[in-house]
């Protein structure tokens, strides 16, 4: 049986991790490299880093911060934001990332998914999708629309049709992030998470809304996700108490979720 994964998510601006709620009102948390080192020491399974203003500002990703993080962590490290072409992908991988997350540019140029998978392998290409509940219509049969540019721009794309296309083009993983739930600490949108899991054959990562161990367990079991992206529960100043990786993994194991064990340091 494959173990489920916990992935720490960093929304980065100018080298610092920030925390937003529904993609607004970002508050400063810590330097990205320092927080990455702390969570790596606490045995997080993976880290994902989004340069959240790179796409909307039409600029290259912050490679200096990518290098700083990669220098000190030795778990799978995914990087996204401002990825425009194969050259950008190569630079991110050269800076120390192991996977590349594409979002806005994938919508603008879907062939970048195929090109990236052919050049670097499907396992390197993660399609990150920001979705919002808008109601069922002929054009949006799932009731969820894809948004880009940090959830600022509606695309008219149906979420399920888009992730299926992305997987067909070569994406090795799909992140489904609920704009409605993002940063609320009220739980993942299990409906769209399960719908994406049922629609594709590649691993699906639940994102947006985890505030308790029960929320994470629900995303990994009821939602069917292979991994859970977490942020607020780890470090958000908006929560009364943050949880460590050891507590999270123990709680998930108690709820019947098959996790990689946390090892007591010698």
C-alpha positions in Angstrom: 0.0 0.0 0.0 1.3 3.4 -0.9 1.7 5.9 2.0 -0.1 9.2 1.9 2.0 12.3 1.8 2.0 15.6 3.7 3.2 18.5 1.6 4.0 21.9 3.2 3.0 24.7 0.9 4.8 28.1 0.8 3.2 31.1 -0.9 6.3 33.2 -1.4 6.6 37.0 -2.0 10.1 38.5 -2.2 11.7 35.4 -0.5 9.3 35.3 2.4 6.4 32.9 3.1 3.0 34.6 3.4 -0.4 33.3 4.3 -3.6 34.4 2.7 -7.3 33.7 3.0 -9.1 33.0 -0.2 -6.1 34.5 -2.1 -6.4 37.8 -0.3 -4.9 39.7 2.6 -1.5 38.0 2.7 0.3 38.3 6.0 4.0 37.8 6.5 5.2 34.6 8.2 8.9 33.9 7.8 11.8 33.7 5.3 11.2 30.8 3.0 14.6 29.1 3.5 14.4 29.2 7.3 10.8 27.8 7.4 11.8 25.1 4.9 14.7 24.0 7.1 12.5 23.9 10.2 9.9 21.7 8.4 12.5 19.5 6.8 13.9 18.9 10.3 10.4 18.1 11.5 10.2 15.4 8.8 7.7 16.9 6.4 7.3 14.6 3.3 7.5 17.2 0.6 7.6 21.0 0.1 5.9 23.0 -2.6 7.0 26.6 -3.3 4.8 29.0 -5.3 6.1 32.4 -6.3 2.6 33.8 -6.2 3.1 37.1 -8.0 5.4 35.9 -10.8 2.7 35.0 -13.2 0.5 38.1 -12.7 3.6 40.3 -12.9 4.8 38.4 -16.0 8.3 37.9 -14.6 10.7 35.0 -14.0 10.4 33.0 -10.9 12.6 34.0 -7.9 15.5 31.6 -8.5 17.6 32.9 -5.7 15.0 31.8 -3.1 14.6 28.5 -4.9 18.3 27.9 -4.5 18.2 28.9 -0.8 15.5 26.4 0.0 16.9 23.6 -2.1 20.3 23.9 -0.5 18.9 22.9 2.9 16.1 20.4 2.3 16.4 16.9 1.0 12.8 15.9 0.4 10.9 16.2 -2.9 10.7 20.0 -3.7 8.2 21.4 -6.2 8.4 24.9 -7.5 5.8 27.0 -9.4 5.0 30.5 -10.4 6.1 32.3 -13.6 7.0 29.2 -15.5 6.7 30.3 -19.2 8.6 27.8 -21.2 11.1 24.9 -21.2 14.0 27.2 -20.5 12.2 28.3 -17.2 11.6 24.7 -16.3 15.3 23.9 -16.9 16.4 26.8 -14.7 14.1 25.8 -11.9 15.4 22.2 -12.0 19.0 23.4 -12.1 18.3 25.6 -9.1 17.4 22.5 -7.1 13.7 21.7 -7.6 12.6 18.1 -8.4 9.2 18.9 -9.8 7.7 21.9 -11.7 4.3 23.2 -11.0 2.5 24.9 -13.8 -0.8 26.7 -13.6 -1.6 30.0 -15.4 0.8 29.3 -18.3 -0.6 25.8 -18.8 -4.0 27.4 -19.4 -2.6 30.0 -21.8 -0.4 27.4 -23.6 -1.5 23.8 -22.8 1.3 22.4 -25.0 3.7 23.4 -22.3 2.5 20.4 -20.3 3.3 18.0 -23.1 6.6 19.7 -23.9 7.7 19.6 -20.2 6.7 15.9 -19.8 8.6 15.0 -22.9 11.7 16.9 -21.9 11.9 16.1 -18.2 9.5 13.2 -17.6 5.9 13.1 -16.4 7.0 12.7 -12.8 8.4 16.3 -13.0 5.3 18.0 -14.2 2.6 19.0 -11.7 -0.6 20.7 -13.0 -1.8 23.0 -10.3 -5.5 24.1 -10.7 -7.3 26.8 -8.8 -11.0 26.1 -8.9 -14.1 27.9 -7.7 -17.6 26.7 -7.2 -19.8 28.7 -9.7 -22.8 26.4 -10.2 -23.6 23.9 -12.9 -24.2 25.2 -16.4 -23.9 23.8 -20.0 -20.4 25.2 -20.3 -19.4 24.2 -16.7 -21.0 20.8 -16.2 -19.0 20.1 -13.0 -20.1 23.4 -11.4 -16.5 24.4 -10.9 -14.5 26.9 -13.0 -10.7 27.2 -13.4 -9.1 30.5 -12.4 -5.6 31.7 -13.0 -3.2 34.6 -12.1 -3.6 33.9 -8.4 -7.3 33.3 -8.7 -7.8 36.8 -10.2 -8.8 35.7 -13.7 -11.7 33.4 -14.7 -11.0 31.2 -17.7 -14.4 29.7 -18.6 -12.8 26.2 -18.3 -14.6 23.4 -16.6 -12.4 22.1 -13.8 -13.0 18.4 -14.6 -12.5 18.8 -18.3 -9.3 20.8 -17.7 -7.6 18.3 -15.4 -8.5 15.4 -17.7 -6.9 17.3 -20.6 -3.9 18.1 -18.4 -3.4 14.4 -17.5 -3.7 13.4 -21.1 -1.1 15.9 -22.1 1.4 14.4 -19.6 1.0 15.9 -16.2 2.2 13.4 -13.6 0.2 14.9 -10.7 -2.8 17.2 -10.3 -3.2 19.7 -7.5 -6.8 20.7 -7.0 -7.0 23.9 -4.9 -10.4 25.2 -3.8 -10.5 29.0 -3.9 -13.6 28.9 -1.8 -11.9 27.0 1.0 -8.3 28.4 0.7 -7.0 29.6 4.0 -10.3 29.2 5.8 -9.1 26.3 8.0 -12.6 24.9 7.5 -11.7 21.7 5.5 -11.0 20.8 1.9 -13.7 20.8 -0.7 -14.2 17.0 -0.8 -16.6 17.1 -3.6 -14.3 18.5 -6.2 -11.3 16.6 -4.8 -13.2 13.3 -5.2 -14.4 14.3 -8.7 -10.9 15.0 -9.9 -9.6 11.7 -8.4 -12.3 9.8 -10.2 -11.6 11.7 -13.5 -7.9 11.0 -13.8 -5.4 8.1 -13.3 -2.5 10.2 -11.9 -2.1 11.1 -8.3 -4.3 14.0 -7.0 -3.2 16.4 -4.3 -5.9 18.0 -2.1 -5.3 21.7 -1.4 -7.1 24.6 0.3 -8.7 24.6 3.7 -7.1 22.1 6.1 -7.3 23.4 9.6 -7.5 20.2 11.7 -6.2 16.6 11.5 -9.7 15.4 10.7 -9.8 17.7 7.7 -6.5 16.2 6.4 -7.8 12.6 7.1 -11.0 13.4 5.2 -9.1 14.7 2.2 -6.9 11.6 2.1 -9.7 9.1 2.6 -13.1 10.5 1.6 -11.6 12.8 -0.9 -9.4 10.0 -2.2 -6.3 12.2 -2.5 -2.8 10.7 -2.6 -1.4 13.7 -0.7 -2.5 16.7 1.2 -1.1 20.2 0.9 -1.0 22.0 4.3 0.1 25.4 5.3 -2.2 27.2 7.9 -2.1 24.2 10.3 1.7 24.3 10.3 2.5 28.0 10.6 -0.4 30.4 10.1 -0.5 33.2 12.7 -4.3 33.3 12.2 -4.7 30.0 14.1 -4.5 29.8 17.9 -2.1 26.8 17.7 0.0 25.3 15.0 0.7 21.6 14.9 4.0 19.8 14.2 4.6 17.1 11.7 4.9 14.4 14.4 1.5 15.3 15.9 -0.1 15.4 12.5 1.3 12.0 11.4 0.4 10.4 14.7 -3.2 11.7 14.5 -3.6 10.6 10.9 -2.3 7.1 11.8 -4.8 7.0 14.6 -7.5 7.7 12.1 -6.5 4.8 9.9 -4.5 6.8 7.3 -1.3 5.0 6.1 1.5 7.5 6.6 5.2 7.4 6.5 6.2 7.2 10.1 7.8 10.1 12.1 11.1 8.9 13.5 12.3 10.2 16.9 15.6 11.9 16.4 18.6 10.3 18.0 
